[in-house]
Amino acid sequence: MSTQEQAPEQADGQAVTDPATPPQKAVVDPATGRTIAWVDQLGPEEAAKAAARGRAVQPAWEALGFEGRARVMRRAQKWVTDHSDELVATIVSETGKAWEDAQMAEVMYAASAFGHWADHAEGLLADERIKVASPLMKGKKVFTRHAPLGLVGVIAPWNYPFVNGFGDCIPALMAGNSVLLKPAEKTPLTSLLMARVLRECGLPDGVFQVLTGKGSVLGEALVDVVDMIMFTGSTPVGRTIGAQAGRRLIPCSLELGGKDPFIVLADADLERAANHALFYSMFNTGQTCISVERVYVEAPVYDEFVAKITKKAKALRNGTPTGPGATDVGALTIESQVATVSEHVEDARKKGATIVAGGDPDPNRPGWWYPPTVLTDVDHSMECMTEETFGPTLPIMKVADAEEAIRLANDSPYGLMASVFTKDTVKGEQIARRIQAGSVHVNDALIGYTALEAPMGGWKDSGLGARHGAPGIRKYTNSQTIIVSKYHLKKEPQVYPYTGRSFKLLGRVTKFFYGRGTRD
Ligand code: NAD
């Protein structure tokens, strides 16, 4: 198995730059183990310089207005649709995912997100007139407005280099901020490509900067120089960043890990449920925060469901992603994921689980791989049911009834997404309301992420705040309430000097307005 510490090799079709100026770090194609590029390892000094540059150009970017900023985003949208193959190839080269994974989740998202925020930012951030009940506010005009924060920092994971990194920069930019993006160490190339694209699309220099480097050095430094931090990644790092942001009293938005449950009731359309459970557990090689990570099936349909999944899983191809249609399930993006997935499968096997598909990775295969694996006879004593696996595994547990499924679904520190399959959609909605998760699908999974109009965020250890919807852009602003008094008395009764008369008057006003309760 090749690693980035080895000497750089020429990968097909990719120029390899000599790492002449240290510090540099190799970017490795996870499907082959070959080095495909070298990138700078920046630190606190570069973060501070980039922050100064970003702050200097932000007022002019804000002054362009929504339409001026939207023009840049619409050009970028066109670039994405015209050059989708280049974007897919870059994403695949640094993640090892299947071309179709990149096309559906990253390119379609990119194309829709540029247009969505270009079209809706102005409406979502428009001034809002507020009707006020207080008798002390009679005749005054009250409204809120949303002002950009200034400089936003975005820290990204490696599993979706576009969606979960650059994707969050689009609303931050549309809100009028400058942005510093730190991609994951393993997957910087997509972010660097998008920086080039935005420049070509007319984004002023310095408004968007990509800083590449180590999380514990550059990432920490970034949190220290920005006005807000948008973080997507693991729960332990999210806690650290939340604490650091707390010390600086800057807002942070945290999109963290998940262990999404998938409930199949006895009356479900089993064919659809099996197709969805398999696809959304293996999609992106299972490396999605909102992957189906555990399945609970009501006893009467358990055997039939398992039989369907097993047959479909055994038919999946786990080949090298050389182009469209080359494979169903790609490589794992980072080496340590091979160990995590193996550990969860072996722990389950030792505790009595049955592996009905996959389960035995080839140790001699170059790159980082684990075959699509389905486990049965699992329970909550096993890591595969309680800890985030983030790999191509699908553990299926038999439950007595819906009540047991709901209890087990909620028996997790995470609460990102969930699914319920039943033909009775009224019952499905009732169950959805009892599940502790930021989004719940009835007869679907994961796809709700593409609803950019709807907020998406985690409960419990899965995060704080949301992306998409109104909160997905307002979080990049300071809200300001403006109170305007146009017609007024020279002296209102509540102001000095205090007299017994004003005391009585205010008492009468209080009784008049609130004496019978405010709802009568
Ligand atoms: P990670 O937490 O290890 O790293 C995420 C980013 O944080 C990287 O850029 C890393 O360099 C940086 N980082 C690491 N330590 C840091 C520190 N001390 N200060 C500042 N930055 C630091 O996560 P990962 O392994 O890259 O990603 C996988 C995790 O991300 C999974 O848990 C997955 O569920 C989660 N994720 C969540 C969502 C979501 O929307 N909720 C989406 C994608 C991934």
Residues whose N, C-alpha, C, O or C-beta is under 5 A from the ligand:
A	BS01	NAD	I155 A156 P157 W158 N164 K182 P183 A184 E185 G213 K214 G215 S216 G219 E220 T232 G233 S234 T235 V237 T240 E255 L256 G257 G258 C289 S462
